[in-house]
Amino acid sequence: MIAIENISKSFGNKKVLEDVSCEFDKGKINLIIGGSGQGKTVLMKCAVGLFEVDKGKVLYDGRNFSEMTFGERKPIRQEIGMLFQGGALFDSLTVEQNVTFPLKMFTNMTNAEKRDRANFCLHRVNLENVNHLLPSAISGGMKKRVAIARAIAMNPRYLFCDEPNSGLDPKTSILIDELIKEITEEYDITTVINTHDMNTVMSMGEKIIFIYKGKKFWEGNNEDIMRSENKELNDFVFASRWMQAVKKHF
Amino acid sequence: MKGTLFEIGRYFGFIKNLFYKPEKLSIYVRQVFREMVNLGIGSLWLVALTSAFMGAVITIQSAYNLVNPMVPLWAVGIVARDSIIIEFSPTIIMLVLAGKVGSSVASEIGTMRVTEQIDALEIMGINSSGYLVLPKIIAALLICPVVVIISMIVGITGGWVAGDLSGVVPSADYLKGIQNQFLPFNVTFAMIKTVVFAFIITSVPAYHGYYTSGGALEVGQSSTKGVVYSSILILIFDYLLTQLILA
């Protein structure tokens, strides 16, 4: 479980997060939702330590991540897998080298073992015969799947996904969602997804945190959303006529 | 002023962060060799071409200026040799490399920053600055002295060929000149300068690339800043080292 306790973050005079507290449960898909510029990416980056919090703490199964030094954080970081919005694959490395990269850095596996593990992870994300291609030679959806394969290569306990569906067609988007769901259940990991894709929210939202103007405004699951009377949440989730119609008939 | 002090402080903080214990030494060593090929071998043709022509120009201009009958013609060889060894090869060639290597380092690291590849390294628990920048600096410190020595040889040879072909300095005079009153310390001085400049042309652009934020436009700006600041620092340190060591 990951616990966020009263964190605040400012950039210059601009307060981006203010006293946010929430918990991300183990074995569940935890969603952070909110409009653009409301602070959800900053919340995720604070949770993984890419931004230092001004106030508050982040606890990984009781371990206070925020107060640790760079060296002390290393063991926890090796338990974290992250899927970035654009994939963040290393341009100069092939697909296989991208997946084996963390194994090369942190394990003493032989080359054959690393290759086997890469093949296993790539197979798990339904990718075959792409091992020797460069990231520039594969599609956006494939890049996301390679990034998932890289994220699970080290058997992470925590998986963070920053807008995993952005820039993908609806079908590929659903495929990526299903893949993340399967991996979460299969490995019993704590998954946190940052999204504003309503498909993801409705199909996978076992726990949803709604961030509005840097504050946690609402918390619940995909069924609670349908019954919620929270104006800001409804304005965000049911912005389209189609979603309004869905709510009406619920 | 406050901004400049902030940049200087952040630069030294960045340099300090390079020296955390490497995650796996063997990978860093392999990276150093790869960077030596990129930075050194990849720049050889440019260095050779620039050195040959500059050597030729220095020789012909020296011959043109030394028209006094009291000055023997072989003095052109001395002037060309010392100009190339003390100033041209370590300073001008490193300025040329600041443009080529500096822009490549800053844009490579800047692109990695804006496409979140550096964040991906950090998430894995890798010291991103150490992994990306330290091998480049070590590679430059090792390969630049070799490149500069090659530049000296090619530059002096270029002067010899140009002097002989144009007929302004006969071959025998030039060869006599370059062997006359040779001070080995000049080469040591050139190597000291080269090592300092090698550190500057890799660390300064890497710093600008590492702290890029935004997109393609900002990567271009970082690349430009990296080249401009490293070129200015080379000139400042050239003066300081000359004052400290030769004066």
Interface residues (C-beta under 8 A of the other chain):
Chain A: V48 G49 L50 F70 G71 R73 K74 P75 I76 R77 Q78 I80 M82 F84 Q85 G86 A88 L89 F90 D91 F101 P102 K104 M105 F106 M154 F160
Chain B: Y20 E23 K24 I27 T111 M112 T115 E116 Q117 D119 A120 E122 I123 M124 G125 I126 N127
